[in-house]
């Protein structure tokens, strides 16, 4: 089992190699819910910053449809599934970043269960943009249009039993009771994780197992 530090080393070294031929590198870190995408993206960004390489992390979760919209669509219980995101808006932002535009991206506040508009600034001169999310390399309508935009792609591959434990713990940390946490994980999060695995597009780097500190 690789450590988180080893995972960061692999990804950071790969990004530096790409930077020799590209003025800006657009990185996708994909994987199932609770696979460790946010942790890996944050640590890679920290490493690059320490190495004098400017970097911004853009989470896909900022593009959740608002709960009011999900209620209107009857999809509130499926929040986190592919159809509960603004994939067209997300695609427009990624294309703008690819074109070196200065953009502002939303950020998801999990404690309040809502997205905050224009919470992340992506300057036009930033060296590396790391995007992390479940469906960045996902073979479904709308989502597959993202694949050609990435300069490099990383997948975190975590066994389903470990994902299940993490997803339940995520709901427990938000003060849900064990039965409710288990029900929410098994009713929505785990099916979403299975979809990510079943419709995964190939990535440049696959990191097996769950990174440990």
C-alpha positions as CSV (number, residue, x, y, z in Angstrom):
1,X,0.0,0.0,0.0
2,X,1.4,3.4,-1.0
3,X,1.6,6.2,1.4
4,X,0.0,9.6,0.8
5,X,3.5,11.0,0.5
6,X,4.4,8.5,-2.2
7,X,1.2,9.4,-4.1
8,X,2.0,13.1,-3.9
9,X,5.5,12.4,-5.2
10,X,4.2,10.5,-8.2
11,X,1.7,13.1,-9.2
12,X,3.9,16.1,-8.5
13,X,6.9,14.7,-10.5
14,X,4.6,13.9,-13.4
15,X,3.2,17.5,-13.4
16,X,6.8,18.9,-13.3
17,X,7.7,16.8,-16.4
18,X,4.6,18.2,-18.2
19,X,5.5,21.7,-17.3
20,X,8.7,21.5,-19.4
21,X,6.5,21.6,-22.5
22,X,3.3,23.4,-21.4
23,X,2.8,26.9,-20.0
24,X,-0.1,25.7,-17.9
25,X,-1.0,22.1,-16.8
26,X,-4.6,21.2,-16.2
27,X,-4.8,18.1,-14.0
28,X,-7.9,15.9,-13.3
29,X,-8.0,13.8,-10.1
30,X,-10.9,11.4,-10.4
31,X,-12.3,8.7,-8.2
32,X,-15.3,7.5,-6.3
33,X,-16.8,9.5,-3.4
34,X,-14.5,9.3,-0.3
35,X,-11.6,7.9,-2.3
36,X,-9.3,10.7,-1.1
37,X,-9.4,13.0,-4.1
38,X,-9.6,16.2,-2.0
39,X,-6.8,15.1,0.3
40,X,-4.5,14.2,-2.7
41,X,-5.3,17.4,-4.6
42,X,-4.7,19.6,-1.5
43,X,-1.4,17.9,-0.7
44,X,-0.1,18.0,-4.3
45,X,-1.0,21.7,-4.5
46,X,0.8,22.3,-1.2
47,X,3.9,20.5,-2.6
48,X,3.9,22.4,-5.9
49,X,3.5,25.8,-4.0
50,X,6.5,25.0,-1.9
51,X,8.4,24.2,-5.1
52,X,7.6,27.7,-6.4
53,X,5.0,26.5,-8.8
54,X,1.7,28.4,-8.5
55,X,-1.3,26.1,-8.2
56,X,-5.1,26.3,-7.7
57,X,-7.5,23.5,-6.8
58,X,-11.0,23.5,-8.3
59,X,-13.4,21.0,-6.8
60,X,-16.2,19.6,-9.1
61,X,-18.5,19.6,-6.1
62,X,-19.0,23.3,-6.5
63,X,-21.2,22.5,-9.4
64,X,-23.9,20.7,-7.4
65,X,-27.4,21.8,-8.5
66,X,-29.0,23.8,-5.6
67,X,-31.4,21.9,-3.3
68,X,-34.3,24.0,-4.6
69,X,-33.6,22.9,-8.1
70,X,-33.1,19.3,-7.1
71,X,-36.5,19.4,-5.3
72,X,-38.2,20.7,-8.4
73,X,-36.6,17.9,-10.4
74,X,-37.4,15.2,-7.8
75,X,-33.7,14.4,-7.5
76,X,-32.9,15.6,-4.0
77,X,-32.4,12.0,-2.7
78,X,-29.9,11.4,-5.5
79,X,-27.7,14.4,-4.8
80,X,-24.2,13.5,-5.9
81,X,-25.3,11.4,-8.8
82,X,-24.1,12.6,-12.3
83,X,-27.5,14.1,-13.2
84,X,-27.5,16.3,-10.1
85,X,-24.6,18.5,-11.3
86,X,-24.5,21.4,-13.7
87,X,-22.3,19.5,-16.1
88,X,-22.7,22.2,-18.9
89,X,-21.7,25.0,-16.6
90,X,-18.8,22.9,-15.3
91,X,-17.7,22.2,-18.9
92,X,-17.8,25.9,-19.8
93,X,-15.5,26.7,-16.8
94,X,-13.0,24.0,-17.6
95,X,-12.9,25.2,-21.3
96,X,-12.2,28.8,-20.1
97,X,-9.4,27.6,-17.8
98,X,-8.0,25.6,-20.7
99,X,-8.0,28.9,-22.7
100,X,-6.0,30.6,-19.9
101,X,-8.9,32.9,-19.0
102,X,-9.1,34.3,-15.5
103,X,-12.2,32.6,-14.1
104,X,-14.1,32.4,-10.8
105,X,-15.4,29.0,-9.7
106,X,-17.9,27.9,-7.1
107,X,-17.0,26.0,-4.0
108,X,-19.3,23.5,-2.1
109,X,-19.8,24.0,1.6
110,X,-20.6,20.5,2.9
111,X,-21.7,21.7,6.4
112,X,-24.4,23.9,4.8
113,X,-25.1,21.6,1.9
114,X,-24.8,24.4,-0.7
115,X,-22.5,25.9,-3.3
116,X,-20.9,29.3,-2.8
117,X,-20.6,31.2,-6.1
118,X,-17.3,32.7,-7.3
119,X,-15.5,31.4,-4.2
120,X,-12.3,30.3,-6.0
121,X,-10.2,32.6,-8.2
122,X,-8.2,31.0,-11.0
123,X,-5.8,33.6,-12.4
124,X,-4.9,33.5,-16.0
125,X,-1.2,33.1,-15.2
126,X,-1.4,30.2,-12.7
127,X,1.0,27.4,-13.5
128,X,-1.1,24.4,-12.6
129,X,-4.9,23.9,-12.1
130,X,-5.9,20.7,-10.3
131,X,-9.5,19.7,-10.7
132,X,-10.9,17.0,-8.4
133,X,-14.2,15.2,-8.6
134,X,-16.1,11.9,-9.1
135,X,-17.0,12.3,-12.8
136,X,-14.0,13.9,-14.4
137,X,-13.2,10.7,-16.4
138,X,-16.7,9.3,-16.8
139,X,-18.1,7.7,-19.9
140,X,-21.6,9.4,-20.0
141,X,-23.3,12.1,-22.0
142,X,-21.8,15.5,-21.2
143,X,-19.1,14.2,-18.8
144,X,-17.1,12.4,-21.5
145,X,-16.6,15.8,-23.2
146,X,-14.2,16.7,-20.4
147,X,-11.7,14.0,-21.2
148,X,-9.9,15.8,-24.1
149,X,-9.5,18.9,-22.0
150,X,-7.2,17.5,-19.3
151,X,-3.4,17.6,-19.8
152,X,-3.1,14.6,-17.5
153,X,-5.4,12.4,-15.4
154,X,-5.1,10.6,-12.1
155,X,-7.5,8.0,-10.7
156,X,-7.7,6.9,-7.0
157,X,-8.8,3.3,-6.8
158,X,-10.1,2.3,-3.4
159,X,-11.8,-1.0,-2.6
160,X,-15.6,-0.7,-2.1
161,X,-15.6,-2.0,1.5
162,X,-13.2,0.8,2.5
163,X,-15.3,3.4,0.6
164,X,-18.4,2.2,2.4
165,X,-16.8,2.7,5.8
166,X,-15.5,6.2,4.8
167,X,-18.9,7.3,3.4
168,X,-20.7,6.2,6.6
169,X,-18.1,8.1,8.7
170,X,-18.7,11.2,6.5
171,X,-22.3,11.3,7.5
172,X,-21.5,10.5,11.1
173,X,-19.2,13.5,11.2
174,X,-22.2,15.6,10.2
175,X,-24.0,14.5,13.4
176,X,-26.2,11.9,11.8
177,X,-27.1,8.8,13.8
178,X,-25.5,5.5,12.8
179,X,-28.7,4.1,11.2
180,X,-29.2,7.4,9.2
181,X,-25.6,7.6,8.2
182,X,-25.6,4.0,7.0
183,X,-28.9,4.5,5.1
184,X,-27.7,7.6,3.3
185,X,-24.4,6.0,2.3
186,X,-26.0,2.8,1.1
187,X,-29.0,4.5,-0.6
188,X,-27.0,7.0,-2.7
189,X,-23.3,7.4,-2.1
190,X,-22.4,3.7,-2.7
191,X,-24.4,3.4,-5.9
192,X,-22.7,6.6,-7.1
193,X,-19.3,5.0,-6.3
194,X,-20.3,1.9,-8.3
195,X,-21.2,4.1,-11.3
196,X,-17.8,5.8,-11.1
197,X,-16.1,2.4,-11.3
198,X,-18.3,0.9,-14.0
199,X,-18.1,3.9,-16.4
200,X,-14.5,4.9,-15.7
201,X,-12.4,6.2,-18.7
202,X,-8.7,5.2,-18.6
203,X,-6.4,7.6,-16.8
204,X,-2.7,8.3,-17.2
205,X,-2.0,7.4,-13.6
206,X,-3.9,5.0,-11.3
207,X,-3.1,5.0,-7.7
208,X,-4.1,1.7,-6.1
209,X,-5.3,1.4,-2.5
210,X,-6.1,4.2,-0.1
211,X,-3.3,6.6,0.6
212,X,-2.2,6.6,4.2
213,X,-0.2,9.3,6.0
